[in-house]
Amino acid sequence: MKIAIMGAGITGAYLYRLLDAKKQTVDIFDTDTGTTCGISPCAWGTSRGFPELVKVSGLDASKYILERLNHLIMDGLRITADLMSIDKRALIRDLLQDARIIHSPPDATQYDRIIDATGVSRAFLPPLRDDTILPCTQYRIRADAPLENRIKLGRIGYAWSFPLSGNEYHVGCGSLVSDPQRILKELGWVGNHRSGMNVLCACSGRIRLTAPRYSQPFVTVNGHSEVWGVGEAIGCVAPLAGDGIIPGMRSVQILMERWDDPAAYTRALLKEFGWMENERRVVDKLRRNEALRLSDAWVLKKNSRRMAMEVGLKEAATLLRHLR
């Protein structure tokens, strides 16, 4: 079988590594992001489960972990968590090993299977009728004084500041209803005008918050080639938290386990990421400005356990209100 992977982000690179280990014939394609780091969005943050997923590829996750975060400040609340910032660019580089990245469009007739790992572009799968896309802007900054691990909720999104290494930080914002860059400016979190702070690089991007249930089909046919989606292309991003690194890598594992059974692949994805459907429902209620219920706060409380975040039900209800 001759395979083409479309997209050399973390999901595509992880899949390439696992297929290459099985001696599969794989070509990997990508486009120039136009960003300084070569990836978009750069997404330096992830949570527990990351070391185990990286280990499957034969790499040592500790090489890529920049900071371990045991808490964050969310709208003034100190919340216990198990988070980490990672060197995503180095991880992608090592996953790809010596792979040659092809930057020209593929000839689909030359491949038995195309894997769509193009993220929000979903370039080889049918368009979605009920897609939810979050615009975001991100900065890597150097600060003379330490900054808090913090999140500020609002405007159906949030701004964040996470440490990387040394005195460098990743600062960004995403919002469904406002300009993320303007929000950061209003907060005063970024800007060369600030004493003791320098912007090293900046980019903008988009994140799919649609959830897998609403991102079907996961498998289709393009000419004589099968097209299978993975990662963000099929909605594997948490709609409330916006984290997609671990879900994307996990979707690759599910693909490998059900390589020849599209129906089983679809069922497994919907089962694995069924919790995202509930998060999407909460996001939709926020967008429609509907009243939130206790059950919506329970979704945030329950799903935050994935990141070992200790959020009480009352706190969850307060935080959801702050998302408006």
Secondary structure, DSSP 8 states (H G I E B T S, - for coil): -EEEEE--SHHHHHHHHHHHHTT-EEEEE-----SSSS-SS---EEETTHHHHHHHTT--GGGTEEEEEEEEEETTEEEEEEEEEE-HHHHHHHHHTT--EE-S---GGG-SEEEE--GGG-TTS---TT--EEEEEEEEEEESS----EEEE-SSEEEEEEE-STTEEEEEEEESSS-HHHHHHHHT---TTSTTEEEEEEEEEEEE-S-GGGS--SEEEETTEEEEE-GGGGT-S-TTT---HHHHHHHHHHHHHTTT-HHHHHHHHHHHTHHHHHHHHHHHHHHTT----HHHHHHHHHHGGGGT----HHHHHHHHHHT-
